[in-house]
Amino acid sequence: MAYNLRSASTMKAVAGENCPLILGAPEWARRQRFEIRATLPEGSPDYTGRQFNQGQAPQLDLMIRSLLEERFKLKIHRETRELPVYALTTGKNRPKPKPAVGPAVVKTAASESVVFGGMYSMLAVQSPNGDPTRGMEFKASTMQKLADSLAAFVDRPILDGTGLKGEFDFTIEYELDLTAPGGDASADLSNPMGKMLAGPGIGGPALFTAIQEQLGLKLESTKAPVEVVVIDHLERPSKN
């Protein structure tokens, strides 16, 4: 996330899978886990988790990059490569997202109010027929932020091709496809983060259908130039 790759890359990296936007990572980096304890310098901005996940915490990003470079000897460069992507486009029906009624406001740990835009929350509920249902609530979200959030659930980046400008409020509800490859039929629906990382089952056809029926948008498979991060050097950190 600190390198502004908030899409399929970050979620799949957390899950220990190969991610399409980060190249050159050694096997141990995908499988091994490390505990890092760090203290923000006095006077640092009091960001929320939502701000960090949505790319709205630039100073924190820089601090994390510095930490990775110091402790892991990380060196990277960026390239543009043509990769499989999904294009988020308008469907045959008129797009249905409603313009935002105003800016979304969240509280920091210090109870300060900050403006936020993007995926606001996730809901895990049971539908009337007993099937597991997921809800994604967006507040003051641009279409690009919608695309970035949806990319966490599929196997490739998503590019905004809707042409829709401005900010919107909406919720997407869809049934989880736990029988799809990678779906976890035993996953705990009360744990949204764990369910987000359950695999392709969460991003099965039901999600694509819900986007089209509820928002009037669709995801189309194509190829496009995409910026990727290439790892040139990475070392296991020494113990404190």
KEKE-3310 file (N, C-alpha, C; in steps of 0.2 Angstrom, whole numbers, plus 5000, padded with zeros to 4 digits):
npx = (5004:5010:5017:5008:5000:4986:4976:4973:4985:4990:4980:4982:4995:4995:4988:4998:4999:5004:5005:4999:5005:5017:5033:5046:5048:5055:5052:5052:5048:5034:5029:5034:5031:5032:5034:5032:5037:5034:5035:5027:5034:5034:5021:5016:5004:4987:4982:4968:4964:4956:4959:4973:4971:4965:4974:4976:4986:4999:5011:5013:5015:5027:5035:5034:5040:5053:5056:5056:5066:5077:5077:5074:5082:5077:5075:5068:5061:5050:5040:5031:5020:5011:4997:4984:4969:4954:4941:4932:4916:4902:4886:4873:4862:4857:4869:4868:4873:4871:4874:4885:4879:4886:4902:4911:4914:4926:4932:4948:4960:4963:4951:4949:4940:4940:4940:4934:4934:4928:4928:4918:4913:4911:4899:4893:4881:4867:4857:4839:4836:4846:4859:4876:4879:4887:4890:4895:4899:4900:4905:4905:4913:4924:4924:4936:4941:4931:4935:4948:4945:4937:4946:4953:4947:4948:4957:4966:4971:4960:4953:4947:4935:4923:4920:4913:4912:4915:4908:4901:4888:4884:4879:4884:4878:4880:4879:4890:4901:4905:4909:4917:4933:4946:4937:4932:4923:4922:4924:4924:4911:4909:4920:4926:4938:4946:4937:4938:4950:4948:4949:4946:4933:4925:4925:4917:4906:4894:4897:4901:4889:4880:4886:4883:4869:4865:4872:4873:4884:4899:4911:4924:4935:4951:4967:4980:4991:5000:5006:5019:5028:5045:5055:5071:5080:5081:5081:5081:5077:5087:5087:5081)
npy = (4994:5006:5010:5014:5005:5001:4989:4974:4970:4973:4966:4953:4951:4952:4940:4931:4927:4926:4942:4953:4966:4967:4963:4951:4947:4937:4920:4918:4930:4931:4921:4922:4930:4945:4954:4971:4985:5001:5019:5033:5049:5064:5075:5070:5067:5062:5049:5039:5022:5020:5031:5027:5015:5020:5028:5040:5045:5051:5055:5045:5034:5038:5036:5022:5017:5021:5014:5001:5001:5003:4992:4981:4982:4986:4989:4996:4998:5006:5000:5001:4989:4979:4971:4959:4965:4972:4982:4994:4999:5008:5001:4994:4999:5015:5022:5020:5025:5036:5053:5059:5065:5073:5077:5063:5060:5055:5049:5052:5043:5052:5058:5068:5076:5070:5072:5059:5048:5034:5016:5013:5004:4986:4974:4959:4948:4937:4931:4931:4917:4910:4910:4916:4933:4948:4965:4980:4996:5012:5029:5045:5042:5041:5035:5029:5026:5016:5006:5003:4997:4986:4979:4972:4960:4952:4944:4953:4970:4984:4996:5012:5016:5022:5036:5043:5057:5065:5062:5048:5040:5024:5006:4990:4974:4957:4939:4927:4917:4903:4891:4892:4891:4892:4898:4898:4888:4886:4898:4911:4921:4932:4939:4951:4955:4943:4936:4944:4940:4927:4922:4918:4915:4925:4934:4930:4926:4932:4944:4952:4952:4959:4972:4976:4975:4983:4995:4998:4997:4988:4975:4972:4961:4964:4970:4981:4995:4995:5001:4994:4988:4983:4972:4975:4972:4963:4959:4948:4954:4958:4952:4962)
npz = (5000:5003:4992:4983:4976:4977:4975:4967:4970:4983:4992:4988:4990:5004:5007:5003:4990:4973:4966:4953:4951:4957:4954:4954:4967:4980:4984:4999:5003:5000:5008:5021:5037:5046:5061:5064:5073:5076:5079:5076:5072:5083:5081:5068:5055:5060:5054:5048:5047:5035:5027:5025:5017:5006:5000:5005:5014:5013:5020:5029:5020:5015:5026:5029:5017:5019:5030:5025:5016:5024:5034:5026:5016:5004:4986:4972:4956:4944:4931:4915:4909:4897:4903:4907:4911:4919:4912:4919:4914:4907:4906:4895:4900:4908:4919:4937:4949:4963:4965:4977:4993:5000:5007:5014:5032:5043:5059:5067:5077:5087:5088:5078:5065:5048:5030:5019:5006:4996:4998:5011:5021:5024:5023:5031:5029:5030:5017:5014:5010:5015:5010:5009:5009:5003:5007:5000:5005:4998:5000:4995:4984:4970:4953:4950:4962:4966:4956:4960:4973:4969:4963:4972:4973:4963:4949:4943:4938:4939:4927:4926:4915:4913:4912:4920:4930:4946:4963:4972:4981:4986:4987:4985:4984:4985:4982:4989:4980:4986:4980:4970:4962:4974:4983:5000:5008:5022:5027:5039:5040:5049:5049:5041:5035:5034:5025:5014:5009:5005:4993:4975:4976:4982:4973:4962:4948:4953:4959:4948:4941:4950:4950:4937:4937:4948:4948:4935:4928:4920:4920:4909:4901:4896:4888:4894:4896:4911:4926:4935:4950:4951:4960:4964:4973:4989:5006:5020:5036:5050:5067:5080)
capx = (5000:5014:5019:5002:4997:4980:4972:4974:4992:4990:4977:4985:5002:4994:4986:5003:4999:5007:5001:5001:5008:5023:5037:5053:5048:5058:5047:5051:5044:5027:5027:5036:5028:5036:5031:5036:5034:5037:5032:5027:5037:5029:5018:5014:4996:4984:4978:4964:4965:4952:4963:4979:4969:4963:4979:4975:4990:5005:5017:5014:5017:5034:5038:5034:5045:5059:5057:5057:5072:5082:5077:5074:5087:5073:5076:5063:5060:5044:5040:5025:5019:5004:4994:4977:4965:4947:4939:4925:4913:4895:4883:4868:4857:4860:4872:4864:4876:4869:4879:4886:4875:4891:4908:4910:4918:4927:4936:4954:4961:4962:4944:4948:4936:4944:4936:4936:4930:4929:4924:4917:4913:4909:4894:4893:4875:4864:4851:4833:4837:4852:4865:4880:4878:4891:4888:4901:4896:4904:4903:4909:4918:4925:4924:4942:4941:4927:4939:4953:4942:4935:4952:4955:4943:4948:4964:4970:4969:4954:4954:4941:4933:4916:4919:4909:4915:4912:4908:4895:4886:4881:4881:4884:4876:4880:4880:4897:4902:4910:4911:4922:4940:4949:4933:4933:4916:4922:4926:4920:4908:4909:4927:4926:4945:4947:4933:4941:4956:4947:4951:4942:4926:4922:4924:4914:4901:4889:4899:4900:4881:4878:4888:4879:4862:4863:4875:4873:4891:4901:4918:4926:4942:4955:4973:4981:4998:4999:5012:5021:5034:5049:5059:5078:5084:5077:5085:5078:5079:5091:5083:5083)
capy = (5000:5012:5011:5017:5000:4998:4985:4967:4968:4973:4961:4946:4950:4950:4933:4926:4925:4931:4948:4955:4972:4967:4958:4950:4946:4930:4916:4919:4937:4930:4917:4924:4936:4949:4959:4977:4990:5008:5024:5039:5055:5068:5080:5067:5068:5057:5046:5034:5016:5021:5035:5024:5010:5023:5032:5047:5046:5052:5056:5038:5030:5039:5033:5015:5016:5022:5008:4995:5002:5003:4986:4975:4984:4986:4993:4994:5002:5005:4999:5000:4983:4977:4966:4958:4970:4973:4989:4996:5003:5009:4996:4997:5004:5021:5021:5021:5028:5042:5058:5060:5070:5078:5073:5058:5062:5050:5051:5049:5040:5058:5061:5073:5074:5071:5070:5053:5046:5028:5011:5015:4998:4980:4970:4952:4946:4931:4933:4927:4910:4907:4911:4921:4939:4953:4972:4985:5003:5017:5035:5051:5038:5042:5028:5026:5022:5010:5002:5001:4993:4980:4975:4967:4954:4948:4942:4958:4977:4986:5002:5016:5018:5024:5043:5047:5062:5067:5058:5045:5036:5018:5000:4984:4968:4951:4932:4924:4910:4899:4884:4894:4889:4897:4900:4895:4886:4886:4905:4915:4927:4937:4942:4954:4955:4936:4935:4948:4937:4920:4919:4920:4914:4931:4939:4926:4930:4936:4951:4955:4953:4964:4978:4978:4976:4988:5001:5000:4996:4981:4974:4969:4958:4967:4971:4988:4996:4996:5002:4989:4988:4978:4972:4974:4969:4963:4955:4947:4959:4955:4953:4968)
capz = (5000:5004:4985:4979:4972:4981:4971:4968:4972:4990:4995:4986:4994:5011:5007:5002:4983:4968:4964:4946:4950:4960:4951:4956:4974:4981:4987:5006:5004:4999:5013:5028:5040:5050:5065:5064:5078:5074:5082:5072:5075:5086:5076:5062:5055:5063:5049:5049:5042:5029:5023:5022:5012:5000:4997:5007:5019:5009:5024:5032:5015:5014:5032:5028:5012:5022:5035:5021:5013:5030:5037:5021:5010:4998:4981:4967:4950:4941:4923:4912:4905:4895:4907:4907:4915:4918:4911:4921:4909:4907:4902:4890:4904:4911:4925:4942:4955:4965:4967:4984:4996:5003:5009:5020:5037:5048:5065:5069:5084:5091:5087:5074:5059:5042:5024:5017:5000:4994:5001:5018:5025:5022:5027:5030:5031:5027:5013:5017:5008:5019:5006:5012:5005:5005:5005:5000:5005:4996:5002:4991:4980:4963:4949:4950:4969:4965:4952:4964:4978:4966:4960:4978:4973:4956:4948:4939:4940:4935:4925:4926:4908:4913:4910:4925:4935:4952:4968:4972:4986:4983:4990:4981:4987:4980:4985:4989:4977:4989:4977:4964:4963:4978:4988:5006:5011:5029:5030:5045:5037:5053:5049:5034:5032:5032:5020:5008:5007:5005:4986:4969:4977:4984:4967:4957:4943:4956:4960:4941:4939:4954:4948:4931:4939:4953:4946:4927:4925:4919:4919:4903:4901:4890:4890:4894:4899:4918:4930:4940:4954:4950:4965:4962:4979:4995:5011:5026:5041:5055:5073:5085)
cpx = (5004:5017:5013:5000:4991:4975:4973:4980:4992:4987:4980:4991:5000:4992:4992:5003:5003:5003:5004:5005:5015:5027:5043:5053:5051:5052:5046:5047:5037:5025:5028:5032:5032:5032:5035:5033:5037:5032:5032:5030:5032:5027:5016:5006:4993:4979:4973:4966:4962:4956:4969:4977:4967:4968:4979:4980:4997:5011:5018:5017:5025:5038:5039:5039:5052:5061:5059:5064:5078:5082:5077:5079:5083:5074:5072:5064:5053:5044:5032:5024:5012:5002:4987:4974:4957:4945:4932:4922:4906:4892:4878:4863:4861:4863:4868:4867:4873:4874:4879:4882:4880:4897:4907:4916:4919:4932:4942:4954:4961:4956:4944:4944:4940:4939:4938:4931:4932:4925:4924:4917:4911:4904:4894:4886:4872:4858:4845:4833:4842:4858:4869:4880:4883:4889:4894:4898:4901:4901:4908:4915:4918:4924:4930:4943:4937:4931:4944:4951:4940:4941:4955:4952:4944:4956:4968:4968:4963:4955:4947:4940:4926:4915:4915:4913:4912:4912:4901:4894:4882:4883:4880:4883:4876:4881:4887:4897:4907:4912:4916:4929:4943:4944:4933:4926:4916:4923:4921:4917:4907:4915:4928:4933:4947:4943:4936:4947:4955:4948:4946:4935:4922:4921:4921:4909:4896:4891:4899:4893:4879:4880:4884:4872:4860:4866:4875:4880:4893:4908:4920:4933:4945:4962:4975:4988:4996:5006:5013:5027:5038:5054:5066:5082:5080:5080:5080:5081:5083:5086:5085:5088)
cpy = (5006:5014:5013:5011:4997:4995:4978:4965:4968:4967:4954:4945:4949:4943:4928:4924:4929:4936:4951:4961:4973:4961:4957:4948:4938:4927:4917:4925:4936:4925:4919:4930:4939:4954:4966:4982:4996:5013:5030:5045:5060:5073:5077:5067:5061:5054:5041:5028:5017:5025:5031:5019:5014:5028:5039:5048:5046:5052:5049:5034:5031:5036:5026:5013:5016:5017:5002:4995:5001:4995:4980:4977:4984:4991:4991:4999:5001:5005:5000:4994:4982:4971:4965:4962:4969:4980:4990:5001:5004:5004:4999:5001:5010:5019:5023:5024:5034:5047:5059:5066:5075:5074:5068:5060:5056:5053:5048:5046:5046:5062:5067:5071:5075:5069:5064:5051:5039:5022:5012:5009:4992:4977:4963:4949:4939:4933:4929:4919:4907:4908:4917:4927:4944:4960:4976:4992:5008:5024:5040:5047:5040:5035:5025:5023:5016:5005:4999:4996:4986:4976:4970:4961:4950:4947:4947:4965:4979:4994:5006:5018:5020:5031:5046:5051:5063:5061:5055:5041:5030:5012:4994:4978:4962:4945:4930:4918:4906:4892:4886:4892:4894:4899:4895:4894:4886:4893:4907:4921:4933:4941:4945:4954:4948:4934:4938:4944:4929:4918:4921:4919:4920:4935:4935:4930:4934:4943:4955:4957:4959:4971:4980:4979:4982:4995:5003:5000:4989:4981:4969:4967:4961:4967:4979:4989:4998:4997:4997:4991:4982:4978:4970:4970:4969:4958:4954:4951:4955:4957:4959:4966)
cpz = (5000:4997:4980:4974:4976:4977:4972:4971:4980:4994:4994:4990:5001:5012:5005:4995:4979:4966:4957:4946:4954:4958:4954:4964:4975:4985:4995:5007:5004:5005:5020:5030:5045:5055:5066:5069:5077:5077:5077:5076:5078:5081:5069:5062:5058:5058:5051:5045:5036:5024:5020:5017:5006:4997:4999:5013:5017:5014:5027:5026:5014:5020:5031:5022:5015:5027:5031:5018:5018:5032:5032:5015:5003:4992:4975:4961:4947:4933:4921:4908:4903:4899:4906:4912:4914:4917:4914:4917:4910:4903:4898:4894:4907:4918:4931:4949:4957:4967:4974:4987:5000:5005:5015:5025:5042:5054:5066:5076:5089:5091:5083:5068:5052:5036:5021:5010:4997:4997:5008:5023:5021:5026:5026:5033:5028:5023:5016:5015:5011:5016:5009:5007:5008:5003:5005:5000:5003:4998:4998:4987:4972:4959:4950:4957:4969:4961:4956:4970:4975:4964:4966:4977:4967:4955:4944:4941:4936:4934:4924:4918:4908:4911:4915:4930:4941:4957:4969:4978:4984:4987:4985:4985:4982:4984:4984:4985:4980:4986:4971:4967:4968:4984:4994:5009:5018:5032:5035:5042:5042:5053:5042:5031:5030:5026:5013:5005:5006:4998:4981:4971:4979:4978:4961:4953:4947:4957:4953:4939:4944:4952:4942:4933:4943:4951:4939:4924:4924:4919:4913:4903:4894:4892:4890:4897:4906:4921:4935:4944:4953:4956:4963:4967:4985:5000:5017:5032:5046:5062:5077:5090)
residu = (MET:ALA:TYR:ASN:LEU:ARG:SER:ALA:SER:THR:MET:LYS:ALA:VAL:ALA:GLY:GLU:ASN:CYS:PRO:LEU:ILE:LEU:GLY:ALA:PRO:GLU:TRP:ALA:ARG:ARG:GLN:ARG:PHE:GLU:ILE:ARG:ALA:THR:LEU:PRO:GLU:GLY:SER:PRO:ASP:TYR:THR:GLY:ARG:GLN:PHE:ASN:GLN:GLY:GLN:ALA:PRO:GLN:LEU:ASP:LEU:MET:ILE:ARG:SER:LEU:LEU:GLU:GLU:ARG:PHE:LYS:LEU:LYS:ILE:HIS:ARG:GLU:THR:ARG:GLU:LEU:PRO:VAL:TYR:ALA:LEU:THR:THR:GLY:LYS:ASN:ARG:PRO:LYS:PRO:LYS:PRO:ALA:VAL:GLY:PRO:ALA:VAL:VAL:LYS:THR:ALA:ALA:SER:GLU:SER:VAL:VAL:PHE:GLY:GLY:MET:TYR:SER:MET:LEU:ALA:VAL:GLN:SER:PRO:ASN:GLY:ASP:PRO:THR:ARG:GLY:MET:GLU:PHE:LYS:ALA:SER:THR:MET:GLN:LYS:LEU:ALA:ASP:SER:LEU:ALA:ALA:PHE:VAL:ASP:ARG:PRO:ILE:LEU:ASP:GLY:THR:GLY:LEU:LYS:GLY:GLU:PHE:ASP:PHE:THR:ILE:GLU:TYR:GLU:LEU:ASP:LEU:THR:ALA:PRO:GLY:GLY:ASP:ALA:SER:ALA:ASP:LEU:SER:ASN:PRO:MET:GLY:LYS:MET:LEU:ALA:GLY:PRO:GLY:ILE:GLY:GLY:PRO:ALA:LEU:PHE:THR:ALA:ILE:GLN:GLU:GLN:LEU:GLY:LEU:LYS:LEU:GLU:SER:THR:LYS:ALA:PRO:VAL:GLU:VAL:VAL:VAL:ILE:ASP:HIS:LEU:GLU:ARG:PRO:SER:LYS:ASN)
# end
